[in-house]
Amino acid sequence: MLAELKARYRSELADAFRTSLAELAPRDRTLLRYQMIDGLSIDEIGAIYRVHRATAARWLVGIRDHLVADTRGRLAAKLGVDTEEAASIVRLVQSQLDVSVIRHLDPSSKG
């Protein structure tokens, strides 16, 4: 039963996530790529942008929060459910979402 639910919502979540990710500002996508693909620390990212590490950390938290909220909203709208139910669906397929983030941010990825 759980596998069926995951399979049912996987493509809808992936579509909502891809759209949300694609609509991020270029700098935001770059910041996520620096952290998730290149493995840069907050200190290294701060140095690139010549800002304090706390500023870089706030940027990344804000980007992630926006990405999650936007994805949930898109999923809720697509499925005709409220955002709480959409949040439950996101939690259900969270591991696939983590892999999807990396795949869509990595320019060398084939997918």
C-alpha positions as CSV (number, residue, x, y, z in Angstrom):
1,M,0.0,0.0,0.0
2,L,2.8,2.5,0.9
3,A,4.7,1.7,-2.3
4,E,1.5,2.4,-4.3
5,L,1.0,5.8,-2.6
6,K,4.6,6.7,-3.3
7,A,4.4,5.7,-6.9
8,R,1.1,7.6,-7.3
9,Y,2.5,10.9,-6.0
10,R,6.1,10.7,-7.1
11,S,5.6,12.2,-10.6
12,E,3.3,14.9,-9.3
13,L,5.8,15.9,-6.7
14,A,8.7,15.8,-9.1
15,D,6.8,18.0,-11.6
16,A,6.0,20.5,-8.8
17,F,9.5,20.5,-7.5
18,R,11.1,20.9,-11.0
19,T,8.9,23.9,-11.7
20,S,9.7,25.5,-8.3
21,L,13.4,24.9,-8.8
22,A,13.4,26.2,-12.3
23,E,11.7,29.4,-11.1
24,L,14.4,30.2,-8.5
25,A,16.5,33.2,-9.2
26,P,19.9,32.2,-10.8
27,R,21.8,33.3,-7.7
28,D,19.6,31.0,-5.5
29,R,20.2,28.0,-7.8
30,T,23.9,28.8,-7.7
31,L,23.9,28.9,-3.9
32,L,22.1,25.6,-3.7
33,R,24.5,24.1,-6.2
34,Y,27.6,25.4,-4.3
35,Q,26.3,23.7,-1.1
36,M,24.7,20.5,-2.5
37,I,26.8,19.6,-5.5
38,D,30.2,21.3,-4.9
39,G,30.1,20.6,-1.1
40,L,31.1,24.1,-0.2
41,S,30.7,25.2,3.4
42,I,28.8,28.2,4.6
43,D,32.2,29.9,5.2
44,E,33.3,29.2,1.6
45,I,30.0,30.5,0.2
46,G,30.3,33.6,2.3
47,A,33.8,34.2,1.0
48,I,32.7,33.9,-2.6
49,Y,30.0,36.6,-2.1
50,R,32.1,38.6,0.5
51,V,29.4,38.3,3.2
52,H,29.5,37.0,6.7
53,R,28.9,33.2,7.1
54,A,25.6,34.0,8.9
55,T,24.4,35.9,5.9
56,A,25.2,33.0,3.6
57,A,23.4,30.6,6.0
58,R,20.3,32.8,6.1
59,W,20.3,32.9,2.3
60,L,20.4,29.2,2.1
61,V,17.7,28.6,4.7
62,G,15.5,31.2,3.0
63,I,16.0,29.5,-0.4
64,R,15.2,26.0,1.0
65,D,12.1,27.3,2.9
66,H,10.9,29.0,-0.3
67,L,11.5,25.9,-2.4
68,V,9.6,23.7,0.0
69,A,6.7,26.1,0.4
70,D,6.4,26.7,-3.3
71,T,6.6,23.0,-4.1
72,R,3.9,22.2,-1.5
73,G,1.7,24.9,-2.9
74,R,2.1,23.7,-6.5
75,L,1.4,20.1,-5.4
76,A,-1.7,21.1,-3.4
77,A,-3.0,23.0,-6.4
78,K,-2.3,20.2,-8.8
79,L,-3.9,17.5,-6.6
80,G,-6.8,19.7,-5.3
81,V,-5.8,19.2,-1.7
82,D,-4.9,21.5,1.1
83,T,-1.3,22.4,1.9
84,E,-1.3,20.2,5.0
85,E,-2.1,17.1,2.9
86,A,0.5,18.2,0.4
87,A,3.0,18.4,3.2
88,S,2.2,14.8,4.1
89,I,2.7,13.7,0.5
90,V,6.1,15.5,0.4
91,R,7.1,13.7,3.6
92,L,6.0,10.4,2.1
93,V,8.3,10.7,-0.9
94,Q,11.1,12.8,0.8
95,S,14.0,10.5,-0.2
96,Q,13.2,10.8,-3.9
97,L,13.0,14.6,-3.5
98,D,16.5,14.7,-2.0
99,V,17.9,12.8,-5.0
100,S,15.9,15.0,-7.4
101,V,17.4,18.2,-6.0
102,I,20.9,17.0,-6.7
103,R,20.1,15.7,-10.1
104,H,18.5,19.0,-11.2
105,L,21.2,21.2,-9.8
106,D,24.2,19.3,-11.2
107,P,24.9,20.5,-14.7
108,S,26.9,17.3,-15.4
109,S,24.0,15.1,-14.5
110,K,22.2,13.3,-17.3
111,G,18.5,13.6,-16.3
